[in-house]
Amino acid sequence: MNNEQDIKHETPIQNFYAGQSIFITGCTGFLGQILIEKLLRSCPDISTMYLLIRSKKDKSPESRLNEMFKSSLYDRMKKKIPNFRKKVVPIVGNLDCKNLGLSENDKNILIYKVSIIFHLAANVRFQEKIKSQIQTNICATDTILRIAKLMPYLKSFIYVSTIYANFCVKHIEEHVYTYPINYKDLITLTHILSENTMEEKKAKITSQWPNTYTFTKAIAEGLLRDEGGDLPIGIFRPAIITSTANEPLVGWNNNFLGEIGLTVFISSGFQRFMLCNPYIPANFVPVDLTGNALIASAWDVFIQFRRGKDMLIYNFVPPADAPTIGEWFYKIADITKTYPLPKAQWRPFVIMLQRKMLYRICIWLGHLLPALLVDTISICMNYRPRMWKLYRKIHSRSYEMAPFLTRRWSYSYDNVEAMWNRLNEQDQQLFKFYMKKFDWTNYFVNHYKGVRFFILNEDDSTLEISRIRDKRLYWIHQTFKTLFVFAIVWIIWIIFIKVFT
């Protein structure tokens, strides 16, 4: 059944968005693209969509948008809304610049035209220098808030944070927490201290967080709570976002961040050891369901009319019956046997380790020593060595993700459930985000196939040759295991003989 053909454009959420002008930051990001596509396709009566976008390399904001809309992600929307491009207006700006780098004209357009704000943009690099993160994730949010206060028609302002903004809290509730440093002091420090001095103080300032990204997200939440006043603000905290479950394309994804990067490395046979706790729940949510909940949250903030320190917070996390980390990645490794990659370097498998010392020993024996051997042979044959560099990247990614894969949290998500219950049947059908009874088994397959197709550019035409190669890798793997066991037994036997004779 085609939901959009069966539903007339008269649902409460569609009526809320009808005739509205929306300002979106982070439009070229993973979640941003899904949000834009869904809004244009399912809320076709939107008046205008203003997208904050900067020039990049030799590409203007306009050309970047045109290139983005060429993606197959938008094919379904373009068939339904062929004139959609008239609704989309680029706003030239940059979060790294003072006042977003907005021209006076563009600033006035936002003030007098916009009625709904989605602030998604952020610097998501975990190890970015703290001064840069403060500018992008805190100062830019402050600028948008100041602009929002001048908007006479503002109905809803949704700030996208992360569930890990409150990393140090074991049970994360739907309210803004108090932190040892506030945004005013932090911004003052960035003005009076050099970048090097800020880096020296970073460990002390961010001691409760695993990285500067989650730290600055937490401080930005405090900024919105304390300075939001009577604005209709909501804070949306998603878990780790993964491939689409249903729409507009099953399994779509477009980046190596988070879990998707780990899936690529494991399915390619490069990563064989993971630093994680396999028994904790996998805190992953599909991006299309996340986008739907985000769209619904703007409507919910408007109808609830909760302001100031009583603002609505939405913890968007998977349900209690979600798979564990172990179930997730063991299943991914198992699916690769049916859909192997033609360029896999080894038969995919993964060993999950909870202790850092054991993990370091294993990656030295199982990753770095083979990489060193391969690179040495490559140099002798006048080829460019690449394995050591690749494994440095893999291990860096693993250490960055480890804090989120080794620690157990619990969450309150009453506001998300209450929002779902407020939706009528048509909106629940059109903007589905409720994850209880979610079909994880089917999602695993579609997620991996999506990574295979959208990230690694491998379609089903390569399956036959991939399966032939996978059989060879299987026997190579079995032979190696046999030799390895034999070598261990032989070493033990030699030691035994020397000790007892």
C-alpha positions as CSV (number, residue, x, y, z in Angstrom):
1,M,0.0,0.0,0.0
2,N,1.3,3.4,-0.9
3,N,0.9,5.5,2.2
4,E,1.1,8.8,0.4
5,Q,-1.5,7.9,-2.2
6,D,-4.0,6.7,0.5
7,I,-3.6,9.8,2.7
8,K,-5.0,13.1,1.7
9,H,-2.9,16.1,2.6
10,E,-5.1,16.9,5.6
11,T,-3.4,15.4,8.5
12,P,-2.6,17.5,11.6
13,I,1.1,17.4,10.9
14,Q,0.7,18.3,7.2
15,N,-1.7,21.1,8.1
16,F,0.9,22.4,10.6
17,Y,3.6,22.6,7.9
18,A,1.2,23.9,5.1
19,G,2.2,27.5,4.1
20,Q,5.2,27.6,6.4
21,S,8.8,28.7,5.7
22,I,11.4,26.5,7.2
23,F,15.0,27.2,8.0
24,I,17.3,24.2,8.1
25,T,21.0,24.0,9.1
26,G,23.0,20.8,8.3
27,C,21.1,20.3,5.1
28,T,23.9,18.3,3.4
29,G,24.4,15.9,6.3
30,F,23.1,12.4,6.7
31,L,20.0,13.3,8.8
32,G,19.6,16.7,7.0
33,Q,19.1,15.1,3.6
34,I,16.5,12.7,4.9
35,L,14.7,15.5,6.7
36,I,14.6,17.6,3.5
37,E,13.4,14.8,1.3
38,K,10.6,13.7,3.7
39,L,9.4,17.3,4.3
40,L,9.2,18.0,0.5
41,R,7.5,14.7,-0.3
42,S,5.1,14.3,2.6
43,C,4.3,18.0,3.3
44,P,4.0,19.3,-0.2
45,D,2.2,22.5,0.9
46,I,5.3,23.9,2.5
47,S,5.9,27.4,1.3
48,T,9.7,27.8,1.3
49,M,12.7,25.9,2.6
50,Y,15.7,28.0,3.5
51,L,18.9,25.9,3.6
52,L,22.0,27.2,5.3
53,I,24.9,26.1,3.1
54,R,28.5,27.2,2.5
55,S,30.7,27.3,-0.5
56,K,33.1,24.3,-0.6
57,K,36.3,24.1,-2.7
58,D,35.3,25.4,-6.1
59,K,31.5,24.8,-5.7
60,S,29.0,27.5,-4.9
61,P,26.1,26.8,-2.5
62,E,23.7,26.7,-5.4
63,S,25.8,24.1,-7.3
64,R,26.2,22.1,-4.1
65,L,22.5,21.9,-3.7
66,N,22.0,21.0,-7.4
67,E,24.5,18.2,-7.0
68,M,22.9,16.9,-3.8
69,F,19.4,16.7,-5.5
70,K,20.9,14.5,-8.2
71,S,21.1,11.7,-5.7
72,S,18.8,8.8,-6.1
73,L,17.6,9.6,-2.6
74,Y,15.4,12.3,-4.1
75,D,14.0,10.4,-7.1
76,R,10.8,9.4,-5.4
77,M,10.2,13.0,-4.2
78,K,11.0,14.5,-7.6
79,K,8.3,12.3,-9.2
80,K,5.7,13.5,-6.8
81,I,6.8,17.1,-6.5
82,P,8.5,17.9,-9.9
83,N,8.7,21.7,-9.2
84,F,10.2,21.2,-5.7
85,R,13.3,23.2,-6.6
86,K,11.3,26.4,-6.6
87,K,10.6,25.9,-2.9
88,V,14.3,25.5,-2.0
89,V,16.3,28.6,-1.3
90,P,20.0,28.5,-0.4
91,I,21.2,30.8,2.4
92,V,24.9,31.4,2.2
93,G,26.5,30.9,5.6
94,N,29.0,29.1,7.7
95,L,28.8,28.0,11.3
96,D,32.5,28.8,11.7
97,C,32.0,32.5,11.0
98,K,30.8,35.2,13.3
99,N,27.0,35.7,12.9
100,L,27.1,32.6,10.6
101,G,28.6,34.9,7.9
102,L,25.0,35.9,6.9
103,S,24.5,39.0,4.7
104,E,22.1,41.6,6.1
105,N,19.6,40.7,3.4
106,D,19.6,37.0,4.2
107,K,19.3,37.7,7.9
108,N,16.2,39.8,7.3
109,I,14.7,37.1,5.1
110,L,15.1,34.6,7.9
111,I,13.7,36.9,10.5
112,Y,10.6,38.0,8.6
113,K,9.8,34.8,6.6
114,V,10.7,31.8,8.8
115,S,8.3,30.1,11.1
116,I,10.0,26.8,11.8
117,I,13.7,26.1,12.5
118,F,15.6,22.8,12.5
119,H,19.1,23.3,13.7
120,L,21.0,20.1,12.8
121,A,24.4,21.4,11.8
122,A,27.3,20.6,14.0
123,N,31.0,19.8,13.9
124,V,30.8,16.0,14.5
125,R,34.6,15.3,14.5
126,F,35.2,13.7,17.9
127,Q,38.8,14.9,18.3
128,E,38.4,18.4,16.8
129,K,40.2,21.2,18.7
130,I,38.0,22.6,21.4
131,K,38.0,26.2,20.2
132,S,36.7,25.2,16.8
133,Q,34.0,23.0,18.4
134,I,32.9,25.8,20.7
135,Q,32.5,28.2,17.7
136,T,30.6,25.7,15.6
137,N,28.4,23.9,18.1
138,I,27.9,26.6,20.8
139,C,28.5,30.1,19.4
140,A,26.6,29.3,16.1
141,T,23.7,28.0,18.2
142,D,23.7,31.2,20.2
143,T,23.6,33.2,16.9
144,I,20.6,31.2,15.6
145,L,18.8,31.7,19.0
146,R,19.3,35.4,18.8
147,I,17.9,35.5,15.3
148,A,15.0,33.3,16.4
149,K,14.1,35.8,19.1
150,L,13.5,38.4,16.3
151,M,11.2,36.2,14.3
152,P,7.6,37.4,14.7
153,Y,6.1,34.2,13.2
154,L,8.2,31.5,14.9
155,K,6.1,28.4,15.7
156,S,8.8,25.9,16.5
157,F,12.6,25.7,17.0
158,I,14.1,22.2,17.1
159,Y,17.7,21.8,18.2
160,V,19.2,18.4,17.3
161,S,21.6,17.3,20.1
162,T,22.7,13.7,20.9
163,I,21.7,11.3,23.5
164,Y,25.4,11.2,24.6
165,A,25.4,14.9,25.5
166,N,24.8,13.5,29.0
167,F,27.5,10.8,28.7
168,C,28.3,10.8,32.5
169,V,24.6,10.1,33.5
170,K,23.7,6.4,33.8
171,H,20.0,7.0,33.4
172,I,19.3,9.8,31.0
173,E,16.0,11.6,31.5
174,E,14.2,14.0,29.2
175,H,15.4,17.2,30.8
176,V,18.5,19.5,30.5
177,Y,21.2,18.7,33.1
178,T,23.4,21.1,34.9
179,Y,27.1,21.1,34.1
180,P,30.2,22.3,35.9
181,I,30.9,25.0,33.3
182,N,28.3,27.2,31.5
183,Y,28.3,28.5,28.0
184,K,29.1,32.1,29.1
185,D,32.3,31.2,30.8
186,L,33.3,28.9,27.9
187,I,32.7,31.5,25.3
188,T,34.6,34.1,27.3
189,L,37.6,31.6,27.6
190,T,37.6,31.2,23.8
191,H,37.9,35.0,23.4
192,I,40.7,35.5,25.9
193,L,42.8,32.3,25.5
194,S,44.8,31.1,22.6
195,E,44.0,27.9,20.8
196,N,47.1,26.2,22.3
197,T,46.1,27.3,25.8
198,M,42.6,26.0,25.3
199,E,43.9,22.7,24.2
200,E,46.0,22.4,27.3
201,K,42.9,23.0,29.4
202,K,40.7,20.7,27.3
203,A,41.2,17.6,29.4
204,K,40.1,19.4,32.6
205,I,37.2,21.2,31.0
206,T,35.8,18.1,29.2
207,S,36.7,15.5,31.8
208,Q,33.2,14.1,32.1
209,W,32.8,13.6,28.3
210,P,34.6,11.3,25.9
211,N,35.2,14.0,23.3
212,T,34.6,17.7,22.5
213,Y,31.6,16.9,20.3
214,T,29.4,15.5,23.1
215,F,30.8,18.2,25.5
216,T,29.8,21.1,23.3
217,K,26.4,19.6,22.6
218,A,25.7,19.4,26.3
219,I,26.7,23.1,26.8
220,A,24.5,24.1,23.9
221,E,21.6,22.4,25.6
222,G,22.2,24.5,28.7
223,L,22.4,27.7,26.5
224,L,19.0,27.0,25.0
225,R,17.5,26.3,28.4
226,D,18.8,29.4,30.0
227,E,18.5,31.9,27.1
228,G,15.5,30.4,25.3
229,G,13.0,32.5,27.2
230,D,9.5,32.1,25.9
231,L,10.5,30.7,22.5
232,P,8.9,27.4,21.4
233,I,12.1,25.3,21.6
234,G,12.5,21.6,21.7
235,I,15.6,19.5,22.0
236,F,15.8,16.3,20.0
237,R,18.4,13.7,21.2
238,P,18.9,10.8,18.8
239,A,21.0,7.7,19.5
240,I,23.6,6.6,16.9
241,I,21.9,7.0,13.5
242,T,22.1,4.2,10.9
243,S,20.8,3.4,7.4
244,T,17.1,3.9,6.4
245,A,14.7,1.1,7.3
246,N,12.0,1.9,4.8
247,E,12.0,5.2,2.9
248,P,12.7,6.7,0.5
249,L,15.2,4.0,-0.3
250,V,15.7,0.9,1.8
251,G,19.1,0.7,3.4
252,W,20.3,4.2,2.2
253,N,23.3,5.7,3.8
254,N,26.0,8.1,2.6
255,N,28.8,8.3,5.2
256,F,31.4,6.3,7.1
257,L,30.5,7.8,10.5
258,G,29.6,5.7,13.5
259,E,28.4,2.2,13.1
260,I,28.4,2.3,9.3
261,G,32.2,2.7,9.3
262,L,32.6,-0.3,11.5
263,T,30.3,-2.3,9.3
264,V,32.5,-1.4,6.2
265,F,35.7,-2.4,7.9
266,I,34.3,-5.7,9.2
267,S,32.6,-6.8,6.0
268,S,35.8,-6.0,4.0
269,G,37.7,-8.4,6.2
270,F,40.0,-5.7,7.5
271,Q,38.7,-5.4,11.1
272,R,38.8,-8.6,13.1
273,F,38.8,-7.2,16.6
274,M,36.5,-4.7,18.3
275,L,36.8,-2.9,21.6
276,C,33.2,-3.2,22.9
277,N,30.9,-4.9,25.3
278,P,28.9,-7.4,23.3
279,Y,26.2,-7.8,26.0
280,I,24.9,-4.2,26.1
281,P,22.0,-3.0,23.9
282,A,23.0,-1.6,20.5
283,N,22.0,2.1,20.7
284,F,21.3,2.5,17.0
285,V,18.2,4.1,15.3
286,P,17.4,4.1,11.5
287,V,17.7,7.6,9.9
288,D,14.3,7.6,8.3
289,L,12.5,6.9,11.6
290,T,14.7,9.6,13.2
291,G,13.7,12.1,10.5
292,N,10.0,11.3,11.0
293,A,10.3,11.8,14.8
294,L,12.1,15.1,14.1
295,I,9.3,16.3,11.9
296,A,6.7,15.3,14.4
297,S,8.6,17.0,17.3
298,A,8.3,20.5,15.7
299,W,4.5,20.0,15.5
300,D,4.4,18.6,19.1
301,V,6.4,21.6,20.5
302,F,3.9,24.0,18.8
303,I,0.8,22.3,20.1
304,Q,2.2,21.6,23.6
305,F,3.1,25.2,24.2
306,R,5.8,24.4,26.8
307,R,8.4,27.1,27.2
308,G,11.6,28.0,29.1
309,K,13.0,25.5,31.5
310,D,9.9,23.4,30.9
311,M,10.8,22.9,27.2
312,L,10.3,19.6,25.6
313,I,13.2,17.1,25.3
314,Y,12.9,14.0,23.1
315,N,15.2,11.1,23.8
316,F,14.9,9.1,20.6
317,V,16.4,5.7,21.3
318,P,15.7,2.1,20.4
319,P,13.3,0.1,22.5
320,A,14.2,-2.3,25.3
321,D,14.0,-5.3,22.9
322,A,16.8,-3.9,20.6
323,P,19.6,-6.3,19.8
324,T,22.9,-6.3,21.7
325,I,26.2,-5.0,20.3
326,G,27.3,-8.6,19.9
327,E,24.1,-9.7,18.1
328,W,24.4,-6.7,15.8
329,F,27.9,-7.2,14.6
330,Y,27.9,-11.0,14.6
331,K,24.8,-10.8,12.4
332,I,26.5,-8.4,10.0
333,A,29.5,-10.7,9.8
334,D,27.1,-13.6,9.1
335,I,25.2,-11.8,6.4
336,T,28.5,-11.2,4.5
337,K,28.6,-14.9,3.8
338,T,25.4,-14.5,1.6
339,Y,26.4,-11.1,0.2
340,P,30.2,-11.1,0.2
341,L,32.3,-8.2,-1.2
342,P,34.4,-8.8,-4.3
343,K,37.4,-7.0,-2.8
344,A,37.2,-8.5,0.7
345,Q,40.8,-9.0,2.0
346,W,39.9,-11.8,4.4
347,R,36.9,-13.9,5.4
348,P,34.8,-11.5,7.6
349,F,34.7,-12.4,11.3
350,V,34.8,-10.3,14.4
351,I,36.1,-11.0,17.9
352,M,34.8,-8.6,20.6
353,L,37.0,-7.7,23.5
354,Q,36.1,-5.6,26.6
355,R,39.6,-5.1,28.0
356,K,41.9,-2.5,26.4
357,M,45.1,-4.4,27.1
358,L,43.8,-7.6,25.5
359,Y,42.5,-5.6,22.5
360,R,45.9,-3.9,22.0
361,I,47.7,-7.3,22.0
362,C,45.2,-8.7,19.5
363,I,45.4,-5.8,17.1
364,W,49.2,-6.0,17.2
365,L,49.2,-9.7,16.4
366,G,46.1,-9.8,14.1
367,H,46.2,-6.4,12.4
368,L,49.5,-4.5,12.7
369,L,52.0,-7.3,12.2
370,P,50.3,-8.6,9.1
371,A,50.0,-5.0,7.8
372,L,53.7,-4.5,8.4
373,L,54.5,-7.7,6.5
374,V,52.2,-6.7,3.6
375,D,53.6,-3.2,3.4
376,T,57.2,-4.5,3.5
377,I,56.4,-6.8,0.5
378,S,54.7,-3.9,-1.3
379,I,57.8,-1.7,-0.9
380,C,60.1,-4.5,-2.2
381,M,57.8,-4.8,-5.3
382,N,57.8,-1.0,-5.8
383,Y,54.2,-0.7,-4.7
384,R,52.8,2.0,-2.4
385,P,52.4,0.7,1.2
386,R,48.9,1.3,2.5
387,M,48.0,-1.3,5.1
388,W,49.7,0.3,8.1
389,K,48.0,3.6,7.4
390,L,44.6,1.9,6.9
391,Y,44.9,0.1,10.2
392,R,45.8,3.4,12.0
393,K,42.5,4.8,10.6
394,I,40.6,1.7,11.7
395,H,42.0,1.7,15.2
396,S,41.4,5.4,15.6
397,R,37.8,4.9,14.6
398,S,37.5,2.0,17.0
399,Y,38.9,4.0,19.9
400,E,36.6,6.9,19.1
401,M,33.5,4.6,19.1
402,A,34.6,2.5,22.1
403,P,33.1,4.8,24.8
404,F,29.7,4.3,23.2
405,L,30.1,0.6,22.7
406,T,31.4,-0.4,26.2
407,R,29.1,1.5,28.5
408,R,25.5,0.7,29.5
409,W,22.8,3.4,29.8
410,S,19.1,3.5,30.4
411,Y,16.8,6.2,29.2
412,S,13.5,7.8,29.7
413,Y,11.5,8.5,26.5
414,D,8.1,9.4,27.8
415,N,7.9,12.5,25.6
416,V,8.6,10.5,22.5
417,E,5.9,7.9,23.4
418,A,3.4,10.6,24.3
419,M,4.1,12.4,21.0
420,W,3.4,9.2,19.1
421,N,0.2,8.7,21.0
422,R,-0.9,12.2,20.1
423,L,-0.6,11.5,16.4
424,N,-3.7,10.4,14.7
425,E,-3.8,7.2,12.7
426,Q,-2.9,8.9,9.4
427,D,0.1,10.7,10.8
428,Q,1.3,7.5,12.4
429,Q,1.1,5.9,9.0
430,L,2.8,8.7,7.2
431,F,5.4,9.7,9.8
432,K,6.1,6.3,11.4
433,F,8.8,6.4,14.1
434,Y,7.5,4.0,16.8
435,M,10.1,1.2,17.2
436,K,8.4,-1.3,19.4
437,K,8.0,-4.6,17.5
438,F,10.6,-3.3,14.9
439,D,11.7,-6.0,12.5
440,W,15.4,-6.1,13.3
441,T,16.1,-9.3,11.4
442,N,14.9,-7.8,8.1
443,Y,16.7,-4.5,9.0
444,F,20.1,-6.2,9.4
445,V,19.9,-7.6,5.9
446,N,18.7,-4.3,4.3
447,H,21.2,-2.3,6.3
448,Y,24.2,-4.4,5.2
449,K,23.0,-4.5,1.6
450,G,22.6,-0.7,1.7
451,V,26.2,-0.3,2.9
452,R,27.3,-2.7,0.1
453,F,25.5,-0.7,-2.5
454,F,25.5,2.9,-1.4
455,I,28.9,3.1,0.3
456,L,30.9,0.5,-1.5
457,N,29.2,0.7,-4.9
458,E,28.7,-3.0,-5.2
459,D,25.4,-4.2,-6.8
460,D,24.1,-7.8,-7.2
461,S,25.9,-8.2,-10.5
462,T,29.2,-8.8,-8.5
463,L,27.6,-11.5,-6.2
464,E,28.7,-14.5,-8.3
465,I,32.3,-13.6,-8.5
466,S,32.2,-12.4,-4.8
467,R,30.9,-15.8,-3.7
468,I,33.7,-17.6,-5.6
469,R,36.3,-15.4,-3.9
470,D,34.6,-15.9,-0.5
471,K,34.9,-19.7,-0.8
472,R,38.6,-19.2,-1.5
473,L,38.9,-16.9,1.5
474,Y,37.1,-19.5,3.6
475,W,39.6,-22.2,2.9
476,I,42.5,-19.8,3.4
477,H,41.0,-18.9,6.7
478,Q,40.5,-22.5,7.8
479,T,44.0,-23.4,6.7
480,F,45.5,-20.5,8.7
481,K,43.5,-21.4,11.8
482,T,44.7,-25.0,11.5
483,L,48.3,-23.9,11.2
484,F,47.9,-21.4,14.0
485,V,46.5,-24.1,16.4
486,F,49.3,-26.5,15.3
487,A,51.9,-23.8,16.0
488,I,50.4,-23.1,19.5
489,V,50.3,-26.8,20.3
490,W,53.9,-27.2,19.0
491,I,55.2,-24.3,21.2
492,I,53.4,-25.7,24.3
493,W,54.9,-29.2,23.5
494,I,58.4,-27.7,23.2
495,I,58.0,-25.8,26.5
496,F,56.7,-29.0,28.2
497,I,59.6,-31.1,26.9
498,K,62.2,-28.5,28.1
499,V,60.6,-28.2,31.5
500,F,60.1,-31.8,32.3
501,T,63.3,-33.4,30.8
